[in-house]
Amino acid sequence: MADLTESLHSEHMVLNMGPSHPATHGTVEFKVTLDGETIVDLEVEIGYLHRGFEKSCEKGTWEQAFPYTDRLNYCSAIINNVAYAMAVEKLLGVESTERCQYIRVITSELSRMADHYTNIGAGALELGGYSAFLYFVEARELVWDLLEKVCGARLTSNYVRIGGLKNDLPPNFEQDLQEVFKECRKLYHDVDTLLRKNRIFLDRMREIGGISTEEAIAYGFTGPCLRACGMEYDVRKAQPYLVYDRLDFEIPTGTTGDNFDRYLVRMEEINQSMRLVEQCLKEMPEGPVNIDDPLIRQASKDKVYSKMEEMIDLFILVSEGVKPPKGEVYLPTEGANGELGFYLVSDGTGKPLKCRVRPPCFALTQAMPRLCKGSLLADIIPTFDQINLIGGECDR
């Protein structure tokens, strides 16, 4: 028996998981050290989707950075647009119109819904829940169709502008939204019924990937993953922006900080986003969506074609760009995955001197070794799904 024990292979196995793996989406690699199927150690390798976002923003005008922001968290692009625009407006010392602020909230919350539909649907799919995936993909398609009517694009919207928006809401938007929300609520009920009490889903999610509130704060957690630990922190409440301080909504929280609590928090956030959108439509005033300053937001085509001054201002704005005064700002917003912040430095010219992003995914991803050690190899999948790494946002 002693000879048999001595002959057994007892070294740990090192397994490379990703980036070419269905669950890592080509964006991250996990170097996993295993004792049998138990994770002894885990190293995270990011950077596979690094495209030089921050330096690219410094090469063009302030306005030309918007298409780049779309490609941070591409599942909720408008939230990125809004955060960047507000940071530049803070540098300029201007505030968007009241109607513009309401529309920014509406489109941001629709984007948040689309992001959560993607996360929960894909997470269910990778645990075998194909029906739940199909239902939430259908819900996401309905939301993206609605956003397409607003801005002409589904995924990378490029809708927001410094000092305003590309355009106002289209005719019959409220009626279209009511029809979409009616169908989305049916699909939400179907998915929640399929997953919430499903024994396989519960076994794969509960008591997996858990972390305490203190540890989560130490790692820099924000968003649904922090709230799943029981911490009631949301930038929309803690540091209100746009018109969130006028709106009534709740911050869902969990208790254990595990994957199942992250699922529950995101599900309830979908409900709260619909609640916010419906309030905005009731309270939103009439009026312009762009500020009246031709050196910040270009004048209407009618004015440009009929008045020499507006034509000159347009040439200056397009060729030289907006010119914020010298200074620096940091502006946080509540992204779909947590605090999304932009740090901008202006030297008084038409191009950013510095552009830096605080992506919520970066802090969440660094905690993967802590979340996975002691779990089984198969538990990497639901844990990675629930922190919702978006490569474009994390790698920048």
Secondary structure, DSSP 8 states (H G I E B T S, - for coil): -HHHHHHS--S-EEEEE-SSSTTTTTS-EEEEEEETTEEEEEEEE--TT---HHHHHTTS-SGGGHHHHHTSSTTSHHHHHHHHHHHHHHHHT----HHHHHHHHHHHHHHHHHHHHHHHHHHHHTTT-HHHHHHHHHHHHHHHHHHHHHHS-SSS---EETTEESS---TTHHHHHHHHHHHHHHHHHHHHHHHTT-HHHHHHHTTSS---HHHHHHHT--HHHHHTTT----HHHHS--TTGGGS-------SS-SHHHHHHHHHHHHHHHHHHHHHHHHH---S-SS-S-TTTS---HHHHHH-HHHHHHHHHHHHH-----SEEEEEEEE-SSSEEEEEEEE-SSSS-SEEEEE-HHHHHHTTHHHHHTTSBGGGHHHHHHHHT--HHHHH-
